[in-house]
Amino acid sequence: MNPEQHARLLLDQGIEMRAFDPPQALAILEHGRGLAEAAQLPCLVLNFDRWRGIVLLFFRGMIADGIDVFVRALVEATKPQYERCQEKQHLQRLLGQAYLDYDPLGYESEIDALITLLDHLPADESMRDHWCLIQQMRTDLVLARRDFARAKEQAYLYLARCEDFKSPFRLADAHLTLTRIEARIGDMDAVLRHAQTASNYLAQFAVNAGLGMNLQALSWQTLACSALGDSKQASALEKQVNHQVSTMKMGPSLPYYDAMCAYYEINGRYDYSLILRDRSLKGVIKGGSPYYQSECHLKRIRLLKKMGRPYHEDQRQFEEVAKKLKRPEYAYARLEEVTADHHLLAVGARILRRWFGQGR
């Protein structure tokens, strides 16, 4: 077997193992990259870098490490021998996605620049999936800005691209994106409709394919059915969700936690919701994203307030994490939003104490 064949075999092995054993997949991909570099196969080297970053970003949750791989690969790709490598476009998109996961508002200008650059590339057959995902990035950036109406418009443009591409997997993802946005808006009929549509697309795949996405779809259906008054169906879906989580090797995604926490909250099961928020926080701390960590602390603070419990430790941890954000003012505005009524009550209590001469 010549070096190129050996390297390509390792690439296939690493890709195949990415969901089942991410650390081993990384080791295989790193070894294969060394072979490709020694054999002077520049485009294959970038392909290894692409998949190394994908495993770090999506399967190990190590966002900062993924960013490092993508940045180093793109710097390397400026050399003349990489001029004809199409992998550069994939690396640019993945870097934008990594920035979105790490600190979307801090890297807003960089993400916008990457989207503008990549969206003008020809949408030929080999790049259709890439073309769809550029629009997904645009949608997620608007969603991070909390402009839900515009995010919904962008999500429908993402769906239109996916319909043109005719990929059931990508269509399921587009409907799950709309599900998340409709949940923010509060339209539970739309949440249920999009989540069921996503499940229908995912049913076309093998049981293990799209397992995390299917869990998202079931979780949103559980929430929507409960919110719409169908408690019997919600209870049945909750059992399906819990069974699926118990069989998964990887931890659930953040949308699962948001959906199920909201479900437990509207049913008054606050302790269950807090347990899930604790698990979610552990996951995002491992990933190293200051954006997701700050968001998780904000969600915990809101929940602890609802439960009548102190949240000062979460606020302290939030402030530590916010220091790592490039534009922490956005996070602090969200903190003010979450704790505003507490401040008003505190001010009212101080006024009453002063009025009755019980303190200053």
N, C-alpha and C positions, 0 to 999 in steps of 0.2 A: 504494500500500500504506500503510495507516494505521500509526501507531507500535506499536500492540498486535500487529498481524499481523507487522510486521517483527521485533519482539522475540521473538515465539513462533517465528518461523522460525529466528532465531539460537539460541534454546534447543534446538530440534531438531537443528541443525547441531552445536552443541557436544556434546550428548549422543552423537550418532552418531560423533563423532571422538574420544571420550574414550580409547578403547583403542588407536587407531592413531596419534594425534598429540596426546598430552596437553597439551603447551605451547600448541599452536594452539587446542585446545579451550578451554583456560583464557582465552586472549585473546578468543575469540568470546563466551564466557559473561560476561566482564567488560564487554565492549561492550554486550551485550544487557541486562545489569543496569542500566547507565546509561540506556538507552532506556526500560526499564520504570519506573525511578525518575522520569525526566522526565515520563513519561506518567501518573504517579500511579496505578500499578497495584501496590498493596502486596503482594498475594499472589504475583504474578508475580516481584516483587523477591526474596521469600523463596525461591521456586522456583529462581531463578538462584543464590542463595547456597547452597542445598542442593546443587546440582550442581557448583558451584565447589569446595565442600568435599569432595565425593565424588571429584572428579578429583585434588585434592591428596592425599587420604588413601589412596585405593585404586590410583590410576594413576600418581601421581608419587612416592608414598611420603613425602610431606612432612607428617608427622603434626602437628608443632607449628603449621604454617601452617593446616592443616585445622581444628585446635582454635580458632585465632584467628578464622577465618571463621564457625564455628558459634556461638561465644560472642557475637561482634559481632551476628550475625543475630538471636540470641535476645534480646539486649538491645534491639535495634531493634523486635522483635516485641512488646514490652510496650506499645508505643504504641497508642492506641485504634483507629487505622485498620487494624491487623492482627488485630483481635479474632476475626474469623471465618475466619482462614486456617488450614487444616488442616496446612499445611507446618510449623507449629511442632512438631507431634508427630514428624515425620520429623527435624527438626533436633535435637530432644532425644535421639532414639535415636542419631543419628549422632555427637553429642557424647559420649554414653556409649561408643560404639564407639571413638572417637578416644582417650578416656581409657584404655580397655582396651589399646590399642596403645601408648600413650605410657608409662604407669606404672600398671598395674592395681591394685597393692596400695597405692600412694600415694593414688590417687583412689578407693579402695574404697567409702568412705561416699557419695561423690558418685554413683558408678555404681549402687550399691544403691538410692539415692533415686530416680534416673531410672528404673530398672527397675520399682520399686514404683509410681511414678506412671504409667508407660506401660502396665503390665500390667493396669491396671484400666480401660483404655479399651475401648469396645465392639469386638469382633472382627468388624465387618461386612465385607462382600465387598471393599470398597475398601481395607481395612486388613489383609487376611489375611497378606500378605507381611511387613508391619510386625510383626504379632502373632507370626509365626514367629521373626523376628529378635530380638525381645525375649528369647525363651527361649534363643536362641543366645548372647546376651550373658551371661545368667545362667550358662550352661554354661562359657563362657570365663573368667568371673570365678572360679568354683570351681576350674577347671583351673589358673589362675594361683596359687591357694592350695596347689596340689599335693595336693588331696584327690581322688585319682583315682577312688575308689569312688563318691563322691558326684557327681563330674563325669560319670561314666558314667550314673548315674540321671538327671541333668539332661539329658544328651544324648538319652536315650530319650524324654524328654518333648518335647524339640525335634523329634525324629523323628515323634512322634505328631501334633504340630501341623502338620508338613509333610505328613503323610499326609492329614490333614483338608483341607489347602489344595490337595492334588493337583497340586503344581508339580514336574515332573521335575527342574528345576534346583535347587530348594530341597531336594528329597529327596536329590539327589546330595551336596549340601553337608552335610546331616545325617549321611549315611553316612561322609563324609570326616572329620567331627568325631569320630564313634565310632572311626574308624580311628586317629586320632591318640591317642585315649585308650587304646585297646586296646594300642597300641604301647608306651605308658608302663607299662601293667600287665604287658606281656610275653606276651599271648595272640596268637600269630602266626596261628593258625587264624582267629580273629575278625578280625584285620587283613586277611587275604586275602579273607575273605568280604565285609566291608564295602567294601573297595576295589574288588572286582569288581562289586558292586552299584552303586556310584557310577559306574563306567565304563559299565554298562548303561544307566543313566539319561542319562548325557551323550551316549551314542551317538544319542539321539533328536534332537540338535541339529546344526546345520551345523558343518563342520570347525573354523572359527575361533571359534565360540561355546563358551565354557567351556574354552578351550584350557589355561589355567593350572590349572583344576580337574582336567582330564583328565591333565595331567602329574603332579599330586599322586597321583591314583589309580594310575597306572602305576608311579610310584616306590615306593609302599607295596607294590604287588604284587611288585615286584622284590625288595624286602627280605624279604617274607614267604616267597616261593618259595625264596629262598636259605636262610633260617632253617629252613625245613621240609624241606630236603634236595633240592629240585628244582632243581639247579644249571643244567640245560639250559634250563628255562623262564626261570629268573632271568637267564641270559645273553642270551636272546632279548629279554626285556623291557628289559634294560639298553640294548641297541642302539636299541630304540624310544624310550626316554627320551632318550638322547643325541641322536638325530636330531631329536626334537621341540624340545629345548632350542636346537639350532643354527638352527632356523627361527623362533624367537620374537623379536619386536621388544622386548618387555619382559622384564626379568629374572624368573627363577623365584621362587616364593613360599618362605617359610621352611619349611613342611612338606616341600617337595621336598628342600631341603638336609638336613633331619633324616633323612629316609628314605634318601637315597642315601649320606650319610656313614655311617650305621649299616650299610648294605649293604657298603660298601667296608671298613669296620672288621671285620665278621665274616668277611670273606674275606682279611684280613691286608693289605689294600691301603691302608695308612695314609697314604701320600703323596697318593693320590687324595682321600682324605677331608680331608686338611689343605688341599689346593687349594680344595675346595668351601667349607670353613669360611672361608678367606680371602675368597672371593668373597661369601659371605653377610655377612661383617663389613663389607665395603665398602658393601653395599646398606643395611644397617641404620644405618651411620654417616650415609649420605645422608638416610635417613628421620628421623634426629634423635631416635629413641626411646631414652632411657636404659635402659628395661627390656630391650628386645631387644638393645641393645649389651652390657649386663651379662651376659645369658644367652649371647650368642655368645662372649664372652670366657671364660665358665665352661666352655663346651663345648670351646673350643680348649685351655684349661688341662688338662681331663681327657684330651683326645687327645694333647697333647704329653707328658703324664706317661706315658701308655701307650707312646708311642714312645721314652721315655727321654730326651727333650729338655728343655732349660730352659724355664721358662714365666714367669720373673720379669717380663719386659716386659709380657706379657698381664695379669699380676696388677697391675702398676702402672697400666696403662690401665683395668683393671676398677675400681680404687679411685678413679680420676679420674671415671669415669662414675657410680659409686655416689653421689658427692657431689650429683648432680643428682636423685636419687630422693628422694621425700618421706619414705619409710620405708626407709632403706638397710639397716636391721638384718636384713631378710629376705634381701637379696642377700648380706650377709656370712655369714649362716648357711649359705647355699648354697655359698659359697666354702669355708667350714670343712668342709662335707660333701665337697666335691670334693678338697680337699688334706689331709684328715685323716690318711690313711695316710702321707703324706710327713712330716707333723709327728711321727708316732710313730717313723718310721725315724730322723729327725733326733735326737729325744730319745734313742733307743737308742744311736745313734752317740756322742753326747756322754757318755752313761753309761759306755760302753766305754772311751772315751778317758781319762776320769777314773779308771776302775778300774785301767787300766794306766799311769797317770801320764803320759799323752801330751798333756795339755792340760786346760784348765779352761773 
